[in-house]
Amino acid sequence: MKRSGNIKTGPERISYKINNGEKLHSKFSRTLVTAALPYANGPIHLGHLAGAYLPADIYVRYLRLKGEDVIFICGSDEHGVPITITADKEGVTPQQIVDRYHSMNKDSFTQFGMSFDNYSRTTLPIHHQTGQEFFLEFYRQKLLVEKSEKQLYCEKDRMFLADRYVEGTCPVCGNTEARGDQCEKCGTWLEQTQLIDPKCKICGTTPVVRETKHWYFPLGKFQKQLEEYVDSKKWKENVRSYVDSWLKQGLEDRAVTRDLHWGIPVPLQGYENKVLYVWFEAVLGYISSTKELSQKKGDPNFWKKYWQNDETRYIAFIGKDNIVFHTLIFPAMLMAWNEGGKSRYVLPDAVPANEFLNFEGKKFSKSRSWGIDLKDFIEVFPADALRYALALNLPESRDSDFYWKDFQARVNNELADTLGNFVNRTLQFIQRYYDGKIPERGKLSELDKWAAGEMKEAPDKVGKLFEAFKFRDGVVEAMSLARAANKYFNDSEPWKSRNDNPVQCATTLNICAQLARSLAILLSPVIPFAAEEIWKMLALDGLASTAAWNSAAEMSVEAGKQIGHVKILFTKIEDTTIEEQINKTTNTIGPEVKAAVPSTAPIKAQITIDDFRKVDLRVARILNCEKVPKSEKLLRIEVRIGEEKRQIIAGISKHYKPEDLVGKNVIVVANLASAKLMGLESNGMLLAASTEDGKLSILTTASDIDSGSIVR
């Protein structure tokens, strides 16, 4: 990398230019990017991709095009109770389960185009060593607290039962299939000893209560440091709202050991039958994966350049279910290590967590066979088609949905008809009328200058959006250039000017070739396989993924250059193909997740428009949410309506967990008279739809819109 400028010390650390333009963040000289470790208990599905992996890959590919020093780290999370339960059901070992899914998911990621520098595993010795090293360091600091606690014990199987090995009746809603950690029916978080008539899921006998000892990490000790750390970051609003709700409740001690045989053994005498809790050791998989990369490079200190150097910017891409671990718990662990004085780890600078992607209006569910696995998808459709459709539907600020018909429209109307059509007719024209050689440019007309101007501005526009983690908008902006390119081709009418004004026709086709090259670079982070095909058709040196990002603004395709073989970039998807996929993926579900029958309740008497105008409906942003003590149904919700903050008490606790609501835009009746529920004042009402069988869904906005906006 060619550098120019001055190297500084102090707070600014390093500030310089590279041969590809300004560095993204002048005080950092390198970037470490991690994506949440997928659990090796099942195949990767589309929800996982939209939550963490595709955004991370787009960002990393963009940084590489900018000439940044960046590494991309991930791997399989291979410990924990769900894996042992799956192994028990299949009559195999946990190792066989994780071997199967690690290999499957790694292959799927490769076919999808994920560009990890290293994809590791938490069952590797290097990860076990890293996990034990952190535990022993905290033990040496006398930071860990040993506590006795009551836990269910199966006398027949002679083992303490982890939460998911217990099933019983929920004390809140009466569900007879509640787990030892949560009732999925009402959403209540439980202690396993709270279950009524608990049963061991292995043998079905009734367990007894026994005392056991565990080590706890004092998370609350780091609350003030974490508050200062969080306040210093400009995180996405959905992330910040979630974190603030946890800090407001107050952080408590968390067990770092548990009674299991599958996991990292606790390296202390007397704890031979215990392992490190997966929440504690899994996040350390990012560090151990980077250490493994060091081993592969033959440089044992390579990993320290990224983890233990203040010139590194660390970006952690995750889904919203992992926010607390990457914004509070993992940073607290790193803070604790840093206080030991051995060495200092960098903390996450940004945690661009996404919300959930649903499938055809419902949540992905492995147990209910609702959703699409990546491995099945890419057997039918090209990876780039999925990458593009997901990129334009990323749940960046609120939940979004994947619909088959929308996917078909994206591929046909945008990839095939817009991008593919422009590239194909440009190169076919050159092949047919210029013997496959890029024609010379003449003097530029106003239309030519407009097209060149659009191309010149595009890298900066798209880049700024990618840098702000606004990938959907960035892709839209990149495709805007493709639309402009089509308009330019049409308005220039080369099929006419070929005879009427040959110089102008040559100029048009030259500029179109430049636009095709520019599009290959700008879209390379999103559709890397198609970008390389465009590069090959233009017969350019190297790869689109190694070009300089800012060179997408330049006219660098040389006149006289012989182009390569011209081929179709994207084939349109037929209606019959989509209908086949719809039938295949939506007709195998059980009745419990089929769409509820619409309510047959009679419509109420008509009202006048003046009656309706009395109701002031507004968009409100949920800032905080918590359960109301001693109430099974009520949630206390803090919302922002424009600049005003309000408290609303809503009876939706059986349908929503508090943490799942934070950051959502909902519709509220803003001018409803205040009322008191359980002694708490409620100033407004959330709107929700309900079915005859009691299912309820709050109304949210389909796109990002300012709180306080009027609903008409």
C-alpha positions, 0 to 999 in steps of 0.5 A: 500500500502506497502511503503519503502524508504525515504519521502522527502520534497521540489521540489521532495516531495515524492520518494519511492518504492511500493510493485509493483515496482517503482512509475511512477512519484516519485514527485507525490503520487497520480494521478487524471485522467479525460476524457472529459465530453460527451455531453448529446445530443446524443449517444456515438459513436466510434469516442468518444471512440478512442478520449478520453475514451478508452485511459484514461481507459487503462491508469487508469487500468494500474496505478491500476495494478501498485498499484498507488493511482488513481481516474478516473472522468467523467460525462455528459455535460448537458447544452448548445444550442444544447440540447435546440434545440433538446428539441424544435424539439421533443417538450420536456424539455431539462431535458428530453433530458439530462436524456435520453442520460445521462442514455443511455451513462452511460449504454453504458460506463458500457458495454464497460468496462469503469472503472470510479470512478464517472460518474456525471452530470452537472445538479446536484446541486453540479455542479451548486454550483461549477460553481457559486462559481467560477464565484463569486470568479472571480467577488469578485476579480474584474477580470470579465469585463462587456461589452455591445454587439449587439446581434440578438433578436426575437421580436416574441419569446421575447428572445435574440437568441443564435448562433445556434438559428439563420440561414442566408446567409454566407457573405463569400461563400453565403451558405443560411444555415449558423449558427450564429457562423459558416458556415459549408460549408466554415468553416468560424467563424462568428458573428451572426450579420454578417449573411445576411438575418438572421432568427430565427430558432424557428419562422422563423421571422427576428430578430432585433439587440439589445444591451445586457450585459455580463461578460467576463473572461480576458483570455489575462491577463494570456497569459504570465503565460500560456506561461510559464506553457505550456513551462514547459510541455512535451506535445505531438507534436499535442497538443503543435502545436495547443496550440502554434498557439493559443498563437501566435494569442494572447488570448482575453476576452471570455464571461462567460454569455449568454442569455439563460434559460437552464444552471446555473443561473448567481448569480447576481442581474440584470442577472436573465435571463442569465446563465453561458456559457457552456464553462466556467462551463462544465470543472468545472464538473471534480471538481464537479464530484469529490466532488460528489464522496466525498459525496458518500464516506462520506468524504467531504474533499476527493476531496481536496486530488486530486484537491488541493494538490501538490502531485497530478498529473493531467492527462486530456484525451480529443479529439483534439476539446477540446485542447484549453479548457484543455490546456489554458482556464481551466488552466487560470481559475484555475490560477485565482482561485489560485491567490485569495488565498483561496486554490490552484488547481492543473493544468493539468500535461499532456493532451494526446489529440488524433486526430479524428477517421473516419468511412470508410474514412469519418468523423462521422456525426450525422446529416448525419447518418454516423458512429456507436453508441456504444450502437448498436455496443455492441449489436452485438459484445463483448466489448473486440473485439471493445476495442482491435480493437480501441486500435490498431487504436487510432488516437494518432498523426493523424486522423485514420479510422475504417473499418469493414474489419479491425475490422474483421481481428483484431478479427479473426487473433489476438484475436481468432487465436493468443491469444485465440488459445494459451490459449485454446490449453494450458489449453485443453492439461492440462485438457486432459493429466494432469487431469486439474492440472498444471504440475511440471516444470523440468530443463529448456531447452534453448527454455524454458529459451527463453520463460521465458525471453520473459515473464520477459521483457514484463511488463517493455516494455509494461508499458513504452509505456503506461506511454508515452501514446503510447497505440497502441505500448503498445498493439502491444508489449503485443500481441507480447508476445502472438505470442511468446507464440504460437511459444514456444508451436509449437516449443516445440511440447508437442504432441510429448514430452508427450510420448518421454520426459514427463518431458519436456512436463510437463515443457512446459505446466507449462511455457505455463500456466505462459504465459497465466497468464502473458497475462491476466495481461498485456492485462487486461487494454485493454480487461478486460473481456477476461482477467478475463476469462483467470484468471477464467480458471486458477482458480487464486485467486482474479481478473486479474485487481487486480494483481500486474503488475510486477508479470506478469514477474513471474512464480507464477502459482503453480504446482498441481493447479486444473484449471477451466472450459476451454472455447473459448475466442473469436469466429471468425466473419463470412464474412456474419456478417461483410457484414450485418454490412457494409450494415446496416451502410453505405447504410443509408447515404444521397448523400452528403456524399457518395463517390464522383464519381472519376474524368473522366478527361483524364490522361495527356501525359506520362513522363519519370522516369527522368522527375519524379525524378526532383520533390522532394516530402517530408513529412512535419509537419504542425506547425502553420496555419492561414487564410490569411486576406482579402482572402476567399481561402488562408491559411498561413501554417508553415511547418517543412521539416526535420530541415528546417521551411518553409511558404506555402500559400495554397488555401484550406481555404474553405475545412479545418479549420486552427486548424484542420491542425496543427500537420498533416504530409502532402506531399509537393513539396519541390523544387518548385520555390517560388511564391508570393500570396497576398503579401506572399511568398510561398516556396513549394506546398501541394499535394491534390486530388480533384473531379469534384464537387470541393471537395478537400482532402490533402494528408497525411501519413498513419502512423507516419513518420519523417518530411523530409522523401522522398516520392518515 
